[in-house]
Amino acid sequence: MVCFSTKYMGMEISSPLVLGASDLSLSPNIVMDAMDNGIGAVVYPTLFEEVAMMNQFSESQQRKYEIKQHAKRNMFPFVRHGDLHAHLSNVRDLVKRLNVPVIGSLNCLHPDAWVTYAKALEDQGVKGIELNFCVPNFSWSYNSKHTELEQCRIVELLKSNLHIPVAAKLSPYFTNLLHHVKLLDRAGVDSLVLFGNPIFPDINTQTEQMSFDVDVTSDSILHRSFPFIGKLYSNIIAELIGSGGVRNGYDIVKMILAGAESVQVVSTVYRHKVEYIPRMLEELKGWMASKGYDRLEDFRGNLSIECRESKRIFSRKGYVDMMIHSTNVAKKYPLKKMTEKLTL
């Protein structure tokens, strides 16, 4: 009998699939359907300090706040879950409705705001706080060391003020991500979500306008996540959560083989609706049955850096070998086909 039981931020959940922070969670009906279809936990959309503050200020107060932060108001567009009281009320109602853990997501500018809003979310009954560290840094004055130390201080601050676990959701854009994760681990973070997907603007060459590309479910994003999970597995205390590019049950398998305890999914549910979740879990179940695995723990980390066959791939030697012996690339993309593509 295949069992999907695993952990999320230290809590026992019945499924490795977690609905990540998105507007999907703003609809109680969608979240209820997601739970009925096999989601093990839900992360509520991120509460941003700027939006929560602006919805409480008068127009003159807002202008003073914007000047103080060196930011224009149009950088922080109004979102439905921006009002603090509404946000907290919706979180509280969702906690009461669901039989799976609800996690609060938070992004702030100031240390006292991190604590204030995290405690407010804790008071609503959330089972954990996810620190959304994926927001791009728009400051020219902060160097990479400052940003990394600041994130560690935030983790330490919340760990000393909360009674629930804390996760850090990271982007891959660090000078040395492995070193930074080690620092966060020492700071006491309970879980690491690898990776969030910062949405970068795209350029429409026809209209000569900027726009955002939100189609983030791709193979390349998945390949960005699980190699780092594989490198970190068993080398840190914090739990590893896979995120980004998870499109089917076999992508869940890849994350767990690398060492993930659980996996967040968002874009695939947007694309295929919550009814697609059972199919993903059925693919996972079928793969496990074909390999003779009864539990996720039976194969978790089997292809991490701890695996003898994987050590070389995760090392400099693996990279050098791949670059020098690149005949497989030529076989996959013959010169003739490449030329044909270029002439189209």
C-alpha positions as CSV (number, residue, x, y, z in Angstrom):
1,M,0.0,0.0,0.0
2,V,1.5,3.3,-1.1
3,C,1.6,6.0,1.6
4,F,2.1,9.7,0.7
5,S,2.6,10.9,4.3
6,T,5.4,13.3,4.7
7,K,6.4,16.5,6.6
8,Y,5.9,20.2,5.8
9,M,7.6,22.7,8.1
10,G,7.9,19.8,10.6
11,M,4.2,19.0,10.5
12,E,2.8,15.7,9.4
13,I,0.7,16.1,6.2
14,S,-1.0,13.4,4.1
15,S,0.3,14.5,0.7
16,P,3.6,15.9,-0.6
17,L,1.7,18.4,-2.8
18,V,1.3,21.8,-1.2
19,L,-0.6,24.7,-2.9
20,G,1.9,27.5,-2.9
21,A,1.1,31.2,-2.3
22,S,-1.1,32.6,-5.1
23,D,-4.5,34.2,-5.8
24,L,-5.9,30.6,-6.0
25,S,-6.1,30.6,-2.2
26,L,-8.3,33.7,-2.2
27,S,-11.2,31.5,-3.3
28,P,-12.4,29.3,-0.4
29,N,-14.2,27.0,-2.9
30,I,-11.0,26.5,-4.9
31,V,-9.0,25.7,-1.8
32,M,-11.6,23.3,-0.5
33,D,-11.6,21.5,-3.9
34,A,-7.8,21.4,-3.8
35,M,-7.9,19.8,-0.4
36,D,-10.5,17.3,-1.5
37,N,-8.3,16.5,-4.5
38,G,-5.2,15.7,-2.5
39,I,-3.4,18.9,-1.4
40,G,-1.5,18.4,1.8
41,A,-1.2,22.1,2.9
42,V,-2.0,25.6,1.7
43,V,0.1,28.8,1.7
44,Y,-2.0,31.9,1.7
45,P,-1.0,34.8,-0.6
46,T,1.9,37.0,0.7
47,L,1.0,40.0,2.9
48,F,3.3,42.9,1.9
49,E,4.0,45.6,4.4
50,E,3.7,48.4,1.9
51,V,0.2,47.4,0.8
52,A,-1.0,46.7,4.4
53,M,0.3,50.1,5.5
54,M,-1.1,52.1,2.6
55,N,-4.6,50.8,3.1
56,Q,-4.6,52.2,6.6
57,F,-3.1,55.6,5.8
58,S,-4.7,58.8,4.6
59,E,-3.6,60.1,1.2
60,S,-1.1,62.6,2.9
61,Q,0.3,59.9,5.1
62,Q,0.8,57.6,2.1
63,R,2.8,60.3,0.3
64,K,5.0,60.7,3.4
65,Y,5.5,56.9,3.6
66,E,6.4,56.7,-0.1
67,I,9.0,59.5,0.2
68,K,10.5,57.8,3.3
69,Q,10.8,54.5,1.4
70,H,12.2,56.2,-1.8
71,A,9.5,54.4,-3.7
72,K,6.6,55.5,-5.9
73,R,3.1,54.2,-5.2
74,N,2.7,52.6,-8.6
75,M,5.4,50.1,-7.6
76,F,2.9,48.6,-5.1
77,P,-0.4,48.1,-7.0
78,F,-3.5,47.4,-5.1
79,V,-4.3,43.8,-4.7
80,R,-7.5,42.2,-3.4
81,H,-5.8,40.7,-0.4
82,G,-3.9,43.9,0.4
83,D,-6.1,45.3,3.2
84,L,-4.7,44.1,6.5
85,H,-8.0,43.5,8.3
86,A,-9.5,41.7,5.3
87,H,-6.3,39.6,4.8
88,L,-6.3,38.5,8.5
89,S,-10.0,37.8,8.4
90,N,-9.7,35.7,5.3
91,V,-6.8,33.7,6.8
92,R,-8.8,33.0,9.9
93,D,-11.8,31.8,8.0
94,L,-9.7,29.6,5.8
95,V,-8.0,28.0,8.9
96,K,-11.5,27.2,10.2
97,R,-12.6,25.6,7.0
98,L,-9.7,23.4,6.1
99,N,-8.5,20.1,7.6
100,V,-5.0,20.7,6.3
101,P,-2.4,23.3,7.6
102,V,-2.7,26.8,6.4
103,I,0.6,28.7,6.1
104,G,0.9,32.5,6.2
105,S,3.3,34.2,3.8
106,L,4.9,37.5,4.6
107,N,7.3,40.2,3.1
108,C,8.2,43.3,4.9
109,L,10.8,46.2,4.9
110,H,11.4,46.8,8.6
111,P,12.2,44.4,11.4
112,D,9.4,45.5,13.7
113,A,6.9,45.0,10.8
114,W,8.1,41.4,10.3
115,V,7.4,40.7,13.9
116,T,4.1,42.6,14.1
117,Y,2.5,41.0,11.0
118,A,3.9,37.5,11.7
119,K,2.4,37.6,15.1
120,A,-0.9,38.8,13.7
121,L,-0.9,35.9,11.3
122,E,0.0,33.5,14.1
123,D,-3.0,34.8,16.0
124,Q,-5.3,33.8,13.1
125,G,-4.3,30.2,13.6
126,V,-1.8,29.6,10.8
127,K,0.5,26.7,11.4
128,G,3.7,28.3,10.1
129,I,5.1,31.5,8.5
130,E,6.7,31.5,5.1
131,L,9.2,34.4,4.7
132,N,8.9,35.6,1.1
133,F,12.5,36.6,0.4
134,C,12.0,36.4,-3.4
135,V,11.1,40.1,-3.9
136,P,13.9,41.7,-6.0
137,N,16.2,44.1,-4.3
138,F,15.8,47.6,-5.9
139,S,18.5,49.2,-3.7
140,W,21.9,50.2,-5.1
141,S,23.3,50.7,-1.6
142,Y,22.8,47.1,-0.3
143,N,25.5,44.7,-1.2
144,S,25.0,40.9,-1.3
145,K,26.5,40.4,2.2
146,H,24.1,43.0,3.7
147,T,21.1,41.3,2.1
148,E,22.2,37.8,3.3
149,L,22.8,39.0,6.9
150,E,19.5,40.9,7.0
151,Q,17.6,37.7,6.0
152,C,19.4,35.8,8.8
153,R,18.5,38.5,11.3
154,I,14.9,38.3,10.3
155,V,14.8,34.5,10.7
156,E,16.4,34.9,14.2
157,L,14.0,37.6,15.1
158,L,10.9,35.7,14.2
159,K,12.1,32.4,15.7
160,S,12.5,34.3,19.0
161,N,9.0,35.9,18.8
162,L,6.8,33.1,17.4
163,H,5.6,29.7,18.6
164,I,5.2,28.3,15.1
165,P,7.8,27.2,12.5
166,V,9.4,29.6,10.0
167,A,10.2,28.8,6.4
168,A,12.3,31.0,4.0
169,K,11.4,31.1,0.4
170,L,14.4,32.0,-1.7
171,S,15.3,33.0,-5.2
172,P,18.4,31.3,-6.8
173,Y,20.1,34.7,-7.3
174,F,22.8,34.7,-4.6
175,T,26.6,34.9,-5.1
176,N,26.9,31.6,-3.2
177,L,23.5,30.2,-2.4
178,L,24.9,27.1,-0.6
179,H,26.8,29.4,1.9
180,H,23.7,31.6,2.4
181,V,21.5,28.6,3.1
182,K,24.1,27.4,5.7
183,L,23.8,30.8,7.4
184,L,20.0,30.6,7.4
185,D,20.2,27.1,8.8
186,R,22.3,28.2,11.7
187,A,19.9,31.1,12.3
188,G,17.3,28.4,13.0
189,V,15.0,28.4,9.9
190,D,12.8,25.3,9.9
191,S,12.3,24.9,6.2
192,L,13.7,26.2,2.9
193,V,11.5,26.6,-0.2
194,L,13.7,26.3,-3.3
195,F,12.8,28.3,-5.3
196,G,10.3,31.1,-5.6
197,N,9.9,32.5,-9.1
198,P,10.5,36.3,-9.2
199,I,8.5,37.6,-12.1
200,F,10.7,39.6,-14.5
201,P,9.4,42.0,-17.2
202,D,9.5,41.1,-20.8
203,I,9.6,43.4,-23.8
204,N,7.0,43.3,-26.6
205,T,8.9,44.3,-29.7
206,Q,5.8,44.9,-31.7
207,T,4.2,47.4,-29.3
208,E,7.6,48.5,-27.7
209,Q,6.0,48.1,-24.2
210,M,7.0,46.2,-21.1
211,S,4.9,43.4,-19.7
212,F,5.1,40.6,-17.2
213,D,5.5,37.0,-18.3
214,V,3.6,34.8,-15.8
215,D,4.0,31.5,-17.6
216,V,6.5,30.0,-15.2
217,T,5.9,26.3,-15.4
218,S,8.8,25.0,-17.5
219,D,11.4,22.3,-17.5
220,S,14.2,24.8,-17.1
221,I,12.8,26.1,-13.8
222,L,12.5,22.6,-12.5
223,H,16.1,21.9,-13.4
224,R,17.1,25.0,-11.4
225,S,15.5,23.7,-8.2
226,F,16.3,20.0,-7.6
227,P,20.1,20.2,-8.2
228,F,20.4,22.6,-5.2
229,I,18.1,20.4,-3.2
230,G,20.3,17.5,-4.0
231,K,23.4,19.4,-2.8
232,L,21.8,20.5,0.4
233,Y,20.2,17.2,1.4
234,S,21.6,15.8,4.7
235,N,24.0,18.8,4.9
236,I,21.6,21.1,6.8
237,I,19.1,20.7,9.6
238,A,16.3,22.6,7.8
239,E,13.7,20.7,5.8
240,L,13.8,21.1,2.0
241,I,10.7,22.0,0.0
242,G,10.8,21.9,-3.8
243,S,9.2,24.6,-5.8
244,G,9.1,25.8,-9.4
245,G,8.2,24.0,-12.6
246,V,6.4,21.0,-11.0
247,R,4.1,19.9,-13.8
248,N,3.3,16.2,-13.1
249,G,3.9,13.3,-10.8
250,Y,7.3,12.6,-12.3
251,D,8.5,16.1,-11.4
252,I,7.4,15.3,-7.8
253,V,9.6,12.2,-8.0
254,K,12.6,14.2,-9.2
255,M,12.3,16.6,-6.2
256,I,12.0,13.8,-3.7
257,L,14.8,11.8,-5.2
258,A,16.9,14.9,-4.8
259,G,15.9,15.2,-1.1
260,A,12.7,17.3,-0.8
261,E,10.2,16.5,1.9
262,S,7.4,18.1,0.0
263,V,6.7,20.1,-3.2
264,Q,4.8,23.4,-3.9
265,V,2.7,23.7,-6.9
266,V,0.9,26.8,-8.4
267,S,1.2,27.3,-12.1
268,T,0.1,23.8,-13.0
269,V,-3.1,24.2,-11.0
270,Y,-3.7,27.6,-12.8
271,R,-3.3,25.8,-16.1
272,H,-5.1,22.6,-15.5
273,K,-7.4,23.4,-12.5
274,V,-7.5,21.5,-9.2
275,E,-8.9,18.4,-10.9
276,Y,-5.4,17.8,-12.2
277,I,-4.0,17.2,-8.7
278,P,-5.2,13.6,-8.5
279,R,-3.6,12.8,-11.8
280,M,-0.2,14.1,-10.5
281,L,-0.6,12.0,-7.4
282,E,-1.6,8.9,-9.4
283,E,1.5,9.3,-11.5
284,L,3.6,9.4,-8.3
285,K,1.8,6.4,-7.0
286,G,2.3,4.4,-10.2
287,W,6.0,5.2,-10.3
288,M,6.4,4.2,-6.6
289,A,4.5,0.9,-7.2
290,S,6.7,0.1,-10.3
291,K,9.8,0.6,-8.2
292,G,8.6,-1.2,-5.2
293,Y,8.5,1.8,-2.9
294,D,5.8,2.0,-0.2
295,R,6.7,5.3,1.4
296,L,8.3,8.6,0.1
297,E,11.0,8.0,2.7
298,D,12.1,4.9,0.8
299,F,13.5,6.9,-2.0
300,R,14.0,10.4,-0.6
301,G,17.5,11.6,-1.3
302,N,18.5,8.6,-3.3
303,L,20.0,10.9,-5.9
304,S,21.3,13.6,-3.6
305,I,25.0,14.4,-3.2
306,E,25.1,11.6,-0.7
307,C,24.6,9.1,-3.5
308,R,27.9,7.8,-4.7
309,E,27.0,8.0,-8.4
310,S,25.7,11.6,-8.0
311,K,28.8,13.0,-6.2
312,R,30.7,13.6,-9.5
313,I,27.7,15.2,-11.2
314,F,27.4,17.7,-8.3
315,S,31.1,18.5,-8.4
316,R,33.3,20.6,-10.6
317,K,34.6,17.4,-12.2
318,G,31.1,16.6,-13.4
319,Y,30.8,20.1,-15.0
320,V,34.2,19.8,-16.7
321,D,33.5,16.3,-18.0
322,M,30.2,17.5,-19.5
323,M,31.8,20.4,-21.2
324,I,34.8,18.5,-22.6
325,H,32.9,15.4,-23.6
326,S,29.9,17.1,-25.3
327,T,29.3,14.5,-28.0
328,N,25.9,13.7,-26.5
329,V,24.9,17.3,-27.3
330,A,25.9,16.9,-30.9
331,K,23.9,13.7,-31.1
332,K,20.8,15.3,-29.7
333,Y,21.2,18.4,-31.9
334,P,22.9,17.4,-35.2
335,L,24.6,20.2,-37.0
336,K,22.2,19.8,-40.0
337,K,19.1,20.3,-37.9
338,M,20.6,23.3,-36.1
339,T,21.4,24.9,-39.5
340,E,17.9,24.2,-40.8
341,K,16.4,26.0,-37.7
342,L,18.7,29.0,-38.2
343,T,17.6,29.4,-41.9
344,L,13.9,29.3,-41.1
